[in-house]
């Protein structure tokens, strides 16, 4: 199953933008991201503690049928683990349901022999073990979890409905895990994540298979819960020329605009060019979300949000009161727009209030470079 390289690049761009905003520093690697570490790296502790609990090197054949092996696996399914000296919830499974069901299951010698062979014997066939666990009545996500705590370099936990939605984002519309428990299905699931892993290794050579699992999980869970919209999806609606009436030309002088009152604060400042245009600016073109993302991206490289013309910083001048304050100047005036025009982040300049006014002081508007020359 091949995933489009373009889709992977776009999703990775969304992911790194999201992480960069959370960390307030540009994404570099999975291991260096504090947010990724806090949200996802506990999974490594889940695996480590499970392996320490299982300790299958000490299992003996005579343990089979005593209930000891079954109890050991129950103990390995933990609701909390220690990661970086703190207790963390194990979010990989629906803990209480799965653990209690597994605990209530009446063990047998044949069942313990299956577990013994699975965790201790090298020649065991994984497809047969998966099929037998299904026969014993265990759910898909529990079986995947049992495989994961056997070898996290080959196997991964699963949340069927969540990953099915993520796979649609990957352009995979003809594969579903929900309601399709089988080793063949699970192998395809692992294969998809391994393909994503190969891609991520081109971005971060130290990315693990588990990081790839977490990458997809964050795309389908945290980023959606945060209602995150990447900058590539944010395009302000265009203003149609026919919506701008002839009244505008009558109200605006040819060269110098009249003095005006700033009608909006901070990043949605609009300079009235006649009442009707002002309303159009306010309701259509001055897209708050677009400007928010532009400011967030700038913060990754310039925490003071300095003016792109004069380098003035509200933070330097006003301290905490000025943190995060800057105005957005649209580089293209309404007269240049067509019905097809889309306002993008690159069409915005972040400037101080004085420079913003001066840019709009003449017709046609001054460019950033022209205003810089005047300031020299």
SVG drawing of the C-alpha trace seen along z (x, -y; Angstrom):
<svg xmlns="http://www.w3.org/2000/svg" viewBox="-22 -64 42 93">
<polyline fill="none" stroke="black" stroke-width="0.4" points="0.0,0.0 1.7,-3.2 1.0,-6.6 1.4,-9.7 4.7,-11.6 2.8,-14.9 0.3,-13.9 3.1,-12.8 4.9,-16.1 1.8,-18.1 0.9,-16.2 4.4,-16.5 4.3,-20.2 1.0,-20.4 2.5,-18.4 5.7,-20.4 3.8,-23.6 1.5,-22.3 4.5,-21.2 6.4,-24.4 3.5,-26.4 3.2,-24.2 7.0,-24.3 7.3,-27.9 10.4,-26.9 10.9,-25.4 10.5,-21.6 13.8,-19.8 13.5,-16.2 11.0,-14.0 13.4,-13.5 14.0,-17.3 10.4,-18.3 9.1,-18.9 5.5,-18.8 5.9,-15.5 7.9,-14.1 5.2,-15.0 2.4,-13.7 3.8,-10.5 7.2,-9.4 5.5,-7.6 4.9,-4.8 8.5,-3.8 8.1,-3.4 4.9,-1.3 6.9,1.2 9.9,1.2 7.8,1.8 5.8,4.5 8.9,6.3 10.4,6.1 7.1,7.4 6.9,10.3 10.5,11.3 9.9,14.4 13.5,15.4 12.6,16.9 9.5,18.8 9.7,22.5 7.6,25.2 6.3,26.4 4.7,22.9 2.2,23.7 -1.2,24.5 -0.5,23.0 -2.0,19.6 1.3,17.9 1.9,16.9 -1.6,15.6 -1.2,13.4 2.1,12.1 0.5,10.9 -2.3,9.3 0.3,7.5 2.1,6.3 -1.1,4.5 -0.6,1.4 -2.8,-1.7 0.1,-3.9 3.9,-3.8 6.8,-5.8 8.3,-8.1 11.0,-10.7 10.3,-10.0 6.6,-10.8 3.5,-8.6 1.9,-8.8 -1.4,-7.3 -1.2,-4.5 -3.4,-5.8 -2.6,-3.0 -5.5,-0.9 -9.0,-1.2 -7.3,0.0 -10.1,1.0 -12.2,2.8 -9.4,4.7 -7.5,5.5 -10.6,6.6 -11.8,8.8 -8.4,10.4 -8.3,10.9 -11.8,12.4 -11.0,14.8 -10.8,18.3 -7.3,19.5 -6.4,23.0 -3.3,25.0 -3.7,24.6 -4.1,20.8 -1.0,20.5 0.9,22.8 -0.1,20.3 1.3,17.4 4.4,19.3 5.2,20.2 4.4,16.7 6.7,14.9 9.4,17.4 9.7,19.5 11.5,18.0 9.8,20.3 6.2,19.5 4.1,18.4 2.5,15.0 -0.5,15.5 -1.4,18.7 -1.1,17.0 -3.3,14.1 -6.0,16.5 -5.9,18.5 -6.3,15.4 -9.3,14.4 -10.8,17.9 -10.4,17.3 -12.6,14.3 -10.0,11.5 -10.6,8.1 -8.4,6.8 -6.9,3.9 -5.9,6.3 -4.3,8.7 -2.4,5.9 -1.3,4.7 0.0,8.2 2.0,8.2 3.3,4.8 4.7,5.7 6.4,8.7 8.4,6.6 8.0,2.9 10.3,3.0 7.8,5.1 4.4,4.5 2.3,1.6 -0.9,1.0 -4.0,0.1 -7.1,-2.1 -9.2,-1.0 -11.6,-3.8 -9.0,-6.5 -6.5,-5.1 -9.1,-4.5 -9.8,-8.2 -6.1,-9.0 -5.7,-6.6 -8.3,-8.5 -6.1,-11.6 -3.3,-9.6 -5.4,-8.9 -6.1,-5.3 -9.8,-4.9 -10.1,-1.2 -8.6,0.2 -10.3,0.4 -9.2,2.0 -12.5,1.6 -14.5,4.8 -11.8,6.6 -9.7,8.4 -7.2,10.7 -3.5,11.1 -3.6,10.1 -5.4,6.9 -3.0,6.2 0.0,6.8 -1.4,4.3 -1.9,1.8 1.8,2.3 2.9,2.0 1.2,-1.4 3.0,-2.7 6.3,-1.3 5.9,-3.2 5.2,-6.4 8.3,-5.5 10.5,-5.3 9.3,-8.8 9.9,-10.2 13.4,-8.8 14.2,-11.2 13.2,-14.1 14.7,-12.7 17.2,-9.9 16.5,-8.9 12.7,-8.6 11.5,-5.2 8.6,-3.1 6.8,-4.1 7.4,-7.8 5.7,-7.1 2.7,-5.6 2.6,-8.7 2.9,-11.0 -0.2,-9.5 -2.0,-9.5 -1.3,-13.2 -2.6,-14.0 -5.9,-12.2 -6.2,-13.1 -4.4,-16.1 -4.4,-18.2 -8.1,-17.6 -9.0,-18.2 -7.2,-21.5 -9.1,-22.4 -5.7,-23.1 -5.8,-24.5 -2.5,-24.7 -1.4,-27.8 -1.6,-25.9 -5.4,-25.5 -6.0,-29.1 -6.9,-31.4 -8.9,-34.5 -11.9,-34.8 -11.4,-37.2 -13.4,-40.3 -15.3,-40.4 -14.8,-43.5 -18.5,-43.9 -19.1,-44.2 -17.1,-47.4 -19.4,-50.2 -18.6,-53.4 -19.1,-55.2 -15.6,-54.2 -13.9,-56.3 -16.0,-59.3 -15.0,-59.1 -11.2,-58.5 -8.8,-61.3 -6.4,-60.4 -3.2,-60.8 -3.6,-61.3 -6.1,-59.5 -8.0,-61.6 -7.2,-61.3 -9.0,-58.3 -9.8,-56.7 -8.4,-53.2 -11.5,-51.0 -9.9,-47.8 -7.2,-46.8 -4.1,-44.6 -3.9,-42.2 -7.1,-43.0 -6.5,-46.7 -8.3,-47.9 -7.9,-51.3 -11.3,-52.5 -11.4,-53.3 -15.0,-54.4 -17.6,-52.9 -18.5,-50.1 -14.9,-48.9 -14.3,-49.1 -17.1,-46.7 -15.8,-44.4 -12.4,-44.4 -13.9,-43.7 -16.2,-40.8 -14.2,-39.1 -10.6,-40.0 -9.2,-40.6 -9.1,-37.0 -8.3,-36.6 -7.2,-33.0 -4.8,-33.9 -3.2,-36.7 -3.0,-34.6 -1.0,-31.9 1.2,-34.5 2.1,-35.9 2.7,-32.4 5.1,-31.6 6.9,-34.8 7.2,-34.1 9.3,-31.0 12.1,-33.3 11.3,-36.6 9.8,-36.5 9.6,-40.3 7.5,-40.5 9.6,-43.5 8.2,-45.7 9.3,-44.6 9.9,-48.2 11.5,-50.1 12.3,-47.1 10.2,-48.7 9.2,-46.2 6.2,-46.7 7.7,-44.3 10.9,-46.4 8.9,-49.6 6.0,-48.5 7.3,-45.3 4.7,-42.7 1.9,-44.9 3.4,-44.8 4.0,-41.1 2.5,-39.5 1.3,-42.9 1.8,-43.8 -0.4,-44.9 -1.0,-43.0 -0.6,-45.0 -2.1,-43.4 0.4,-44.0 -2.1,-44.1 -4.9,-46.8 -8.5,-46.0 -8.2,-47.5 -5.8,-44.8 -8.0,-41.9 -10.0,-39.7 -12.7,-37.2 -10.0,-34.5 -7.7,-36.3 -6.8,-34.5 -5.1,-36.1 -2.3,-34.0 0.3,-34.4 2.9,-35.6 0.5,-38.5 0.8,-39.9 3.5,-42.1 3.7,-42.5 4.3,-46.2 4.0,-48.7 1.1,-51.1 3.1,-54.1 4.5,-52.3 1.0,-50.8 -0.5,-54.3 2.3,-55.5 2.1,-52.6 -1.6,-53.6 -0.8,-57.3 -0.5,-57.6 -2.1,-56.2 -0.8,-53.8 0.3,-52.4 3.9,-52.5 5.8,-49.3 7.8,-48.1 11.1,-48.9 9.9,-52.4 9.0,-53.2 12.4,-51.9 14.1,-54.3 12.1,-57.2 13.2,-56.2 16.9,-56.1"/>
</svg>
